């Protein structure tokens, strides 16, 4: 039916329906665009499209197990991804193990953990068989490899002294200052007039580099130069920072080495099996000989059993073996005599003990008498002296003198003293002496 044939009421309802369908289509298209935009934003945020990326590179002996786009881990967490894998040219070095160039990028704030000392690129096994991953180690010292603070280079000493807010210690030194081979000033020290004077005395009119630690930009501003010991301005043409590799051999290489070791060990293993076979044969013969020895030793054990049975006899069979019956009787008689002798000795000792007690009593009585009458010793002494005088008088008395004569002893003859003999002299000698 043509639209002109519709009534005004139907025509009005149709216009309202068309406007509703149009608004629904517009709303659906806007919702679809919003969802698509949210998906893109979420994907970009998840993949770090809006984050600052710091490029690094390392070398590997083999690119096996690595692919562009593989995640890069830091402390076990995803921190970036591999961006390029390139084999080195043939003229790189005949004996060099750095055969493959691997470039990767690390998102912020993860590259803040990578410093000039302690950070390495570990190439380890991951997954099944040939798959490998790139795992970065946290730095332990040195300086940050990349910075996002405001960076100023080619500053003269006059310009460095005129930096704004210099007294607030916000400006840091962006290089190391050497005096010959000696490090005098480390990087990241706060710039001050005294430090600038010290640097001027060391480097003369050379320029210095400064970092504004109070600012942060949305891109990388500088990268550390290991050979020059300073930060240099980062551009798209700047070479990425190099991380030393720590590579473990691929699983296939280790399996191949293991197979080679097994193949080299197989002859020795076969020889060992032959030796084991010989040992088992010798063991069989040894057990047969042991059976013969056991059969021969069985009578000996039977006799030992009989002996032990007799030893368990309560009458003392072992004693009868060691001491026969006649010797036992003689030992009994000897022991009885010895017992009688010991009894008599005991009696004699008792009698002697009594005698000693009586003697002790006598001496004790004598001691008591002497202590009771101290003049006895004086009288005895006087008696001895008088007796000696009496005897001496008898010796001098003519009647008893012969009783005390001593026998004469013949004294040994002594040679007379030698005579002095004058030598014979001639008349002339006599005259000369006179």
SVG drawing of the C-alpha trace seen along z (x, -y; Angstrom):
<svg xmlns="http://www.w3.org/2000/svg" viewBox="-7 -32 200 121">
<polyline fill="none" stroke="black" stroke-width="0.4" points="0.0,0.0 1.5,-3.4 2.3,-5.8 -0.1,-8.4 -3.0,-6.0 -2.4,-5.7 -4.6,-7.6 -3.1,-10.5 -3.4,-8.4 -1.4,-5.5 1.1,-7.9 1.8,-9.5 2.3,-6.1 4.7,-5.0 6.8,-8.2 7.1,-7.5 8.2,-3.9 10.8,-5.1 12.2,-7.6 12.3,-4.9 14.2,-2.5 16.6,-5.2 17.3,-6.1 17.8,-2.4 20.3,-2.0 22.2,-5.1 22.3,-3.8 23.5,-0.4 26.2,-1.8 27.4,-4.1 27.4,-1.2 29.3,0.9 31.8,-1.9 32.2,-2.4 32.8,1.4 35.3,1.5 37.1,-1.5 37.2,-0.1 38.5,3.2 41.3,1.4 42.1,-0.7 42.2,2.3 44.4,4.2 46.7,1.3 47.0,0.9 47.5,4.6 50.2,4.7 51.8,1.5 51.1,-0.6 50.8,-3.7 53.7,-2.9 57.3,-3.9 59.4,-1.2 63.2,-0.8 65.1,1.2 67.8,3.7 69.8,6.3 71.8,9.4 73.6,12.2 72.9,15.9 74.8,18.9 71.7,20.1 68.3,18.6 66.6,22.0 63.5,21.7 63.0,17.9 60.4,16.1 59.6,12.5 56.8,11.5 57.8,14.0 57.4,12.5 60.4,11.3 60.3,11.9 61.7,10.1 61.7,11.8 59.2,14.3 56.7,11.7 56.1,10.6 58.0,7.3 58.2,6.9 58.6,8.8 61.2,9.8 61.2,7.4 63.9,8.7 66.1,11.8 68.9,11.4 71.8,13.8 75.2,12.1 77.1,11.7 79.7,14.4 82.6,12.0 81.4,11.5 84.1,13.9 85.2,17.4 85.4,18.5 82.7,16.2 79.7,17.7 77.5,14.6 76.0,15.9 72.5,14.4 71.4,10.8 68.3,10.6 66.6,7.3 63.8,6.8 61.9,4.0 61.0,3.6 57.9,1.6 57.9,-0.9 58.3,-0.7 60.1,2.7 63.2,1.2 63.8,-0.7 64.9,2.6 67.6,3.0 70.9,1.4 74.4,1.2 75.6,3.9 74.0,7.2 71.5,7.2 71.9,10.0 69.8,11.7 69.3,15.3 68.4,17.6 66.8,20.6 64.6,23.6 60.8,23.1 58.0,25.4 58.5,28.6 61.6,29.7 63.1,26.8 61.2,23.8 63.3,21.2 62.6,17.9 64.4,14.7 64.5,13.9 66.1,10.7 67.8,10.5 67.4,7.5 70.3,5.1 72.4,5.0 74.4,1.8 75.5,-0.9 73.1,-3.3 69.8,-3.1 70.3,-2.1 67.5,-4.4 66.0,-7.6 62.9,-9.6 63.8,-12.7 64.7,-16.0 68.3,-15.7 70.7,-18.5 74.0,-17.9 76.8,-20.2 76.4,-22.5 79.3,-24.8 80.3,-25.5 78.6,-28.9 75.4,-27.4 75.5,-24.7 75.9,-27.2 72.9,-29.2 70.5,-26.2 67.2,-27.0 66.6,-25.7 70.3,-24.5 70.2,-24.9 67.3,-22.4 69.5,-19.5 67.1,-18.6 69.8,-18.6 72.1,-15.6 75.3,-14.9 74.8,-12.8 78.3,-11.3 81.3,-10.1 84.3,-12.3 87.8,-10.7 91.2,-12.1 93.3,-9.9 92.3,-6.3 90.9,-7.3 87.2,-7.8 86.8,-11.2 83.1,-11.9 80.3,-9.4 77.1,-10.1 73.8,-11.1 75.5,-13.4 73.7,-16.6 75.1,-19.6 76.3,-22.3 78.8,-25.2 81.4,-23.3 81.0,-20.2 81.1,-22.4 84.4,-24.0 85.8,-20.5 84.7,-19.3 86.1,-22.5 89.5,-21.8 89.4,-18.3 88.0,-18.7 88.9,-22.3 86.6,-24.0 84.8,-20.8 81.1,-20.6 79.1,-18.4 75.7,-16.6 72.9,-17.3 69.6,-15.5 66.5,-17.2 65.4,-14.5 62.2,-16.4 60.7,-16.0 59.4,-13.1 58.7,-13.0 56.5,-10.6 59.5,-9.2 63.0,-8.1 65.5,-11.0 68.9,-9.4 70.7,-6.0 73.9,-5.1 77.0,-4.7 79.3,-2.1 82.4,-2.9 82.1,-6.7 80.8,-6.5 78.0,-9.0 74.4,-9.4 73.8,-10.3 70.6,-11.7 68.3,-9.0 66.9,-9.2 65.5,-6.8 68.9,-6.2 70.6,-5.6 71.9,-2.0 70.0,0.0 71.6,0.9 73.5,4.2 72.8,6.8 75.4,9.6 73.9,13.0 73.8,16.0 72.9,18.8 72.3,22.5 72.7,25.0 69.5,26.0 67.8,29.1 68.5,30.8 72.2,30.0 72.2,31.4 70.4,34.5 72.8,35.0 75.7,34.6 74.0,37.2 73.6,39.6 77.3,39.2 78.3,39.9 76.0,43.0 77.5,44.2 81.0,43.7 80.0,45.6 78.4,48.6 81.7,50.5 82.6,50.0 79.1,51.1 79.4,54.3 82.7,55.0 81.2,54.4 78.5,56.9 81.1,59.5 83.0,58.8 79.7,59.2 79.1,62.5 82.6,63.7 81.9,62.6 78.6,64.5 80.4,67.6 83.0,67.3 80.3,66.7 78.6,70.0 81.8,71.9 82.5,70.3 79.0,71.3 79.7,74.9 83.0,74.9 81.3,73.4 78.8,76.3 81.7,78.8 83.4,76.9 80.1,76.9 79.8,80.7 83.3,81.2 82.8,78.9 79.6,80.6 81.4,83.2 83.3,80.5 80.1,78.7 78.7,82.0 81.7,82.4 81.3,78.8 77.7,79.5 78.7,82.6 81.4,80.5 79.0,77.7 76.4,80.2 79.0,81.6 80.0,78.1 76.4,77.5 76.7,80.6 76.1,79.4 78.9,81.6 81.5,79.4 82.9,81.3 85.2,78.4 86.8,78.5 87.4,82.2 89.3,81.6 91.4,78.9 92.0,80.5 92.0,84.4 90.7,86.2 94.1,87.0 95.3,83.4 92.0,82.2 92.5,84.4 96.1,83.1 94.9,79.5 92.3,80.2 95.0,81.5 97.3,78.6 94.5,76.1 93.6,77.8 97.3,77.6 97.5,74.0 94.3,73.3 95.9,74.9 99.1,72.9 97.2,69.7 95.3,70.5 98.6,71.0 100.0,67.9 96.9,66.1 97.4,67.5 101.1,66.4 100.1,63.0 97.6,62.7 100.3,63.8 102.7,61.3 100.1,58.6 99.7,59.3 103.4,59.3 103.7,55.9 100.9,54.6 102.7,55.7 106.0,54.1 104.0,51.0 102.6,51.0 106.2,51.4 107.6,48.6 104.5,46.5 105.1,47.2 108.8,46.3 107.8,43.1 105.4,42.4 108.1,43.0 110.5,40.8 108.0,38.0 107.0,38.4 110.6,38.2 112.7,36.0 115.7,36.3 116.3,39.9 118.0,38.9 120.2,36.5 121.2,39.2 121.9,41.6 124.0,39.0 126.0,38.3 126.4,42.0 127.9,42.5 130.3,39.5 131.5,40.8 131.9,44.3 134.1,42.9 136.2,41.0 136.5,44.1 137.8,46.1 140.2,43.4 141.6,43.4 142.1,47.2 144.1,46.8 146.5,44.5 146.8,46.6 150.0,48.7 148.2,51.8 145.6,52.0 147.6,50.3 148.5,53.6 144.9,54.5 144.4,51.6 147.5,52.0 147.0,52.0 148.9,54.4 151.7,52.8 151.2,52.8 154.2,53.0 154.2,49.8 155.2,50.1 158.8,49.4 159.4,46.1 162.3,45.5 165.0,43.1 165.1,39.7 167.5,39.7 171.0,38.4 172.4,35.5 175.3,36.6 177.8,34.0 178.8,34.4 182.4,35.0 184.2,31.9 187.5,31.2 190.1,29.0 189.5,26.3 185.7,26.4 186.3,26.4 188.6,23.3 185.9,21.6 183.2,22.3 185.4,20.9"/>
</svg>
